[in-house]
């Protein structure tokens, strides 16, 4: 059982390593705006440079954690800690993108909040 879990974690860690290597390449190809001299992609993070900086730090931590977890292995405590760090970092990067989409004009859920009182009243 422990061997299957370790094999699954190793596969997930490799996937996180590839994703964290691919994200900077994708970010370089997106259109940018400069806010206070810092480039911020306008597609997702328009007007939210602090969310973008937190996203970049999360991707860097995910890359570092996955690299060291694969290099050290899951037999030691530090290897497991690096593996868990990369999982938490990639999850936080994902949620930062979702939060940026919700905070921008890309994904507006205002119609749900406006329709909610009439829906509740009809019950």
N, C-alpha and C positions, 0 to 999 in steps of 0.2 A: 504494500500500500504506500509506504513512504517513497519507494522508488518511482511510482506513478506520479505522486505529487511533485517530486523533485523534477521529473521529466516535463510535467506540465508547466511548472514555474520556469524552467529553462527555456521552453518554447515561448512563453509569454514574455520573458525577459528579452529574448532575441527579437520578438516583434516590436517591443518598446524601443529597443536599440535602433531598429530600422526606421520606425516612425519618427523618432527624435533626430535621426540623421536627415530624413526627408523634409521635415517641417521647415528648417532654415532655407532649403532650396526653393520651396514653395513660397515662403515669405519674401524672398529676394525678387520673385517674378511678379508680385502683386504691386499695384500702384500705391505710391506712398505720399503722405503729406508730412510736412515738417512742423512739429509743435515744439517751440522752445529749442530748436536746433536738433531735435530727435526725430528720426523717421518713424512714422506710424502708418501701417497699412490702412488704407481707406475702405477696404472691402468689409472687414469685420470690426476693426477697432477704431473707426472714425470718431474723433473727439474724445477718445478714452486712452490717453498714453499710459496712465498708471496701470490699467488692466493689461495693456500690451506688454509692459515691462514685467509684470508679474507672470504673464504667460511665457515670456522668454526665459525667465529664471526657472520656471517649472520645467520647461523643456530641457534646459541645461542640467538641472538636477536629475531628471529622468534619464538622460543620456549617461551621466556620470554614474548613477546608481546601477543602471543595467550593465554598463561596461565592467564595473568592478564586481558585480554579482556574477557575471559570466567568467570573469578572469579568476576570481578567488574560488568560486564554487559555493554550493549551498551546504557544505559539510561543516563550515565554521560559523560562529555567531555573526561575525562581521559580514560574511557573504549573505546570510539571511537578512541582516539589517539593510544591506545595500539593495537587495531584491525588494524588500518591503518599501524602501525609500523610493525606488523607481516606480512602483505601483501607485503609491500615494501621489507622487509628482505628476505622473501622466494623467491620473484622475483629476487632479486639481487643474491641470492645463485644459482638459476637456471641459470642465465646469466653468473655467474662465472664458472660454470661447462661447459657451451657451449663455453666460451672463452678459457678455458683450453683445451677442445677438439680440438678447432681450432688451438691453439698454439702448440699442440703436434703432434705426428706422427699418431694419431688415425684417424683423420679426415682431410685429405688433400684436399684442393680445388684448387690445383695448375693446374689441368687439365682444370678447367674452365677459369682461367686467360690465359692459353696458347692457348686455343681454341677461346677465345673472339675476337682477331684481325682477324682471318680468317672468323669468323662468320659475323663480321661487314663488312668485305671486300666483302663478297658474297651478301650483300644486295645491 
